[in-house]
Amino acid sequence: MKNTSRRVRMTLVAHALAMAFAGPVLAQSNATGSIFGQVANASGTAVVVVVLENVATGARRTITVDANGRYNASSMPPGVYKVMLVRDGVVERVLEVEALIGQGVEASFETIQAVTVSSRRPTIDVSNTNNGAVFTARQLTALPISQSLSGIIQLAPGTARGNTRIGGDSFGGAGVTENAYFINGFPVTNVYRQIGSTTLPFFAIAQAQILQGGYSAEFGRSTGGVVNITTKSGTNKWEAGAVLQYTPDWLRAKPENTYYPNTGQNPKTDGKLLTYRRSNDATDVFGSAYVGGPLVKDKLFMFANIEQDRFSTGYISKDSDSLNKTNGWTEREQRTPRYLLKLDYNISDDHRLEFTQIHDENKKTQQNYGFDYATLQRNEVRAGGTTGDGAKTNDSILKYTGFLTDNLTVTALAGRFKSTYPQSREGYMPGVYQINAPINAQVPGLVYTNPQTIGGTIQVPNAEDKQSTLRLDVEYRLGTHALRAGIDRNNVSSINGSEMAGGGSWTYFRGDPNKEVPGGRSPASGGGYGLQGYYVNEYHQSDSASPKTDQSAQYIQDRWQVTDTVLLDLGLRNEQFTNKNSLGQAYAAQRHMLAPRIGASWDVRGDSTLKAFANLGRYHLQIPTSVALRLAGNPVHIDHYYTYTGVDPKTGVPTGLTEISPQVSTGNEWGTPKDPRQVASSKLGATYQDELALGFEAALTSEYTVGSKVTYRTLRNTIEDWCDSRPLRAWGKRNNVDTSKYDMPCLLINPGRDNTLTLDLAGDGKLVSIPLTAEDIGLPKVRRVYTALDFFIEHPMRNGWYGKLNYTLSRTRGNMEGQVMSDIGQADIAATTSFDFPELMDYASGPLPNDHTHVLKAFGYYQLDQEWTVGGNVNIVTGAPKSCIGNLPAALNPTGTNPAAGYGAAVFYCGDKPAPRGSAGRMPTDVRIALNATYMPRMFKGLALKADVFNLLNRQTTLATQPVYNAGANTVSPYYGQVLGRAPERQVRFAAEYHHKF
């Protein structure tokens, strides 16, 4: 530049790192950042502008400074920028800053002395009011973390891993289905289950923004958190590189065996080996390669990244009590080929097009062999079973950004994705029932076998999920107001479902011979082995549908700079959700869901070194397409109980059957298509949550930044299935309507609120509106309250090291986890056993499954010299609460009409005594320590050799246990307290990386 002034360079990488805390995040485009600042002596006759130049691509944007010397450039693609102060056409000074996704970075042109002072002290982003963390590619490479979105999420405060039975990640005490995921502004959340998302190549991630709450009105469809990813793009310099990683089995610790729990009631099994795991082996090989550069300099850029992970494992897939061990050993190979292509076209400095193509595939192939628990050895005899499954997803995203004037910016996005789920099986025998016979349920002397090689359910053929998205955002600056408005729409469709492998199953039980089975008589009344309490259940299950969902929203946001030091962020979001059945008929719809969002930021000292902030907002959540399978499709869930006198030793099928119950379907799911008008409350309200957060962030010294935040979240409403016909029959009696012909299925309602249903209650084909008050229905109000205190201290990347410590003290209490019940492994979204009947909610309040009182996260890295860097990542989480879930006490069912009795072990009673939720203790504290070391030899520029050690102490902490207390009538289950999930064993990952810029 011209020698009109000393050139001052501010490297804000440290500032970027300093903002990776649960502190405020700028409320603007979800794939860009902003650059703002103040210019001294801007008044007068001189024309003063600020020119921002993207260092990587050469793209420029010119902003006119206002009369007060302020400027603000929003919707800036993440990256490093030269910020040039130009007065009357002459460049006076230049700063260099890094724009981060969803955040604001300050580049002010004060006096030379002022700039010099501020560059020595970490500054705080005072331009926003929300809560989140941003991690750059540099950080993600330097830290020892799992190369997944979950690995990134677990760095952020207020997050925890979900129960291993379902998976996923929990934000702020919410369920794992309540999160929203975006890549380059496009929603990529799994539309069928809402757990997880499209996964892109890990080394294609440029920045990851993790929002734990308090996000602005442009974000919605989440009562948990938001994961917001931007990908890398090409630059004006060609570059290429490759990564090879190897995680060998010989350095992997052996997984711990699983034993029957000591129940004190099952001498045949207590303390004995259940699953042998010490022979398991696993090897992982990962490769990635990328190339990026200019197709046309300063105009057209490309970046491409391809990766594949190959995870090979051999493991014992059957328990010691399994009736079929001919396929007890499984050799599985899982391949995950992925690629990303990003094209950026700078039409001009004011107009830009972006195209992103992502391919995400998960292919599993396996071979099954026998395993002998007597010798703990496998054999080489091939057996049947599932030989292949997986998922394949393709995302296409097109985005336009136009800076129409200094004050007017328009962005438009269109995208779509499609996921398919191929499967293949070997040795599958259609029509051959599965046999389930726990040891304690087997009659001595009889032989129980299971010839069916496929267990559980199998997916319907040609399963797929599709989504198309349109979005438009407009931003206009008017004086001290930055006005932003937008609309979006998602159209979702699925073909999905499952059915019992073999068409059905026989499950054997043993219990009190004089206790009635659900919907029937006692085993003793059926004779045979029923006199000793032995009986059997024939079960049929089938759920399939082609549902659709329409989701749309409109929002408006005003970021008002009230004074030089006070910013108000005022927003309002309006959402609409419509869920449809296979015929495209709406069965649930919500309209006019208004969600106000209010935030405030106060630059206390006026120098960006101390900020106080607050935000208050409401957040809505949709129900996914999977809800239609049971509640708006033609599901089959039928139980049929018998006593028996023998068992066929070849097929495991009972003989000498005597019926002790009719066919029973708790939700009246007989395979009959459901009328969409009679599926849900006619005024069904969406799930929503209110949140309040107050906090501060401060540059404590020139080396450290600290902050703290208090969060309060409360779930105000939810959608759940309800199966209680008693209030409907009572209404019919009051209104002289004969309800004897009405066979009630489970219906979608808002528990604890007034609901109006439209039903053919009299069975004459005429629909009647039935208003029921909350008192009529008798269900408690939904309750989930999350309170938390977050604290952090951070050392920015300075003097060769970066470090950060987060601590969260929190509690999550209530009577509902969310859309799932992860502690019992129930992922039937909005169709769990919660709120089916009032009796099921007795003692249901307490600490919820995602309640972790203390969470400590510390991570960082240190450059020993120009060649060596070491890093660490410590994650300490206190255990989740345990519950005991058993049968309804007989004293509470004297007439045999208590509906909770028909659910078996599904109420918060154990041993005929109340067992409130979470009162059975806690899981142990999960301590995970990861370390790494990186060697970058000076003689081979661009080469890096690296080793990561995960779970250094090999603490295979128990993360989940079996809460179900009973098996059958009043019999203590031999599996009560069984370990169902552990932290992964210690493993070592070696890596070689090479990066070259041409």
Order of alpha helices (4+ residues) and beta strands (2+ residues): alpha-beta-beta-beta-beta-beta-beta-beta-alpha-beta-alpha-alpha-beta-beta-beta-beta-beta-beta-beta-beta-beta-beta-beta-beta-beta-beta-beta-beta-beta-beta-beta-beta-beta-beta-beta-beta-beta-beta-beta-alpha-beta-beta-beta-beta-beta-beta-beta-alpha-beta-beta-beta-alpha-beta-beta-beta-beta-beta-beta-beta-beta-beta-beta-beta-beta
